[in-house]
């Protein structure tokens, strides 16, 4: 996939995941970064269970990236919340 495709999938999945996890976005740049990281994590997780990972700009890839972004955002909030105390 091209860098532009990763950014688009990362933006969409990161935005959707941030709305689900904490009801507000983390900011455009952090949403993109966590979404792209989520796409990588989601692709890895889906491949471990015998499915294909992120393959382009399509609904399946956005779904895979969304699942990965929810996992990444959950871990992100656990780490940030622990640092605040």
N, C-alpha and C positions, 0 to 999 in steps of 0.2 A: 504494500500500500504506500501511496505517496505521503509526504509530510502533511500536505493539505488535507488529505482524507483522514489521517490520524487526528488532526486538530478539529475537524468537523465532528467526527465521532466522539472525540474526547469532550468537546464543548457540550454537545447534546446530552451525552450520558452523565457528565459531571454536573450539569445544571439540573437534570431530572433527579439524580441521586441526592444532591444537596437539598432539594426541595422535599424529598421523602425523609431523609435522615434528620434534618434539623429545621425544616420549614422556611429557612432563608438561605440564600446563596452565600458562598464563601468569598465572593468576588470573582470577576471574570477570569483573571489570570489563574487564581487558585482552582477555580472550577475546571478550567481546561487542563491544568497539570494533574489534578486528581482524577479527572476523567480519562486522560491518556494512560496514566498509571493503572487506573481501574480496568481499562481495555486490555492492558498487558496481563494483569492479574486474572481478569475474567477469562481471557483466552487460555491461560495456563490451567485454570480450574476446569474449564469445559473440556480441554484436551485430556485431562486426567480421568474424566468420566466418559471418554470415548466419543465426544462430539467435536465438531470443528470450532475453531476460535474465530476471531475477528478477521473478516475477509474483504471488507470494502465498506462502502457507504450503503447499507441496507438495514432493514428492521432487525434482522437476526443479529447482525454485528452490534447494533446499538443496544439490543437486549443483553448480549454477552458483556459489553462494556459497562452497561448499567449495573448488572449484578456485581461485577468486579469493583465498580466505583462505590457501591454501597458498602462492600467489604472494606475498601480502603478508607472511606469516610468514617466508618465505624471505628476502625483502628486509629485514625487521625484524631477523632474526638476523645478517645480513651487516653491517648498520649497527651494531648493539649490539656485536658481536664486534670490530669495528674500533675502536670507542671504548674498549674495555677494554685495548687495548695501548698 
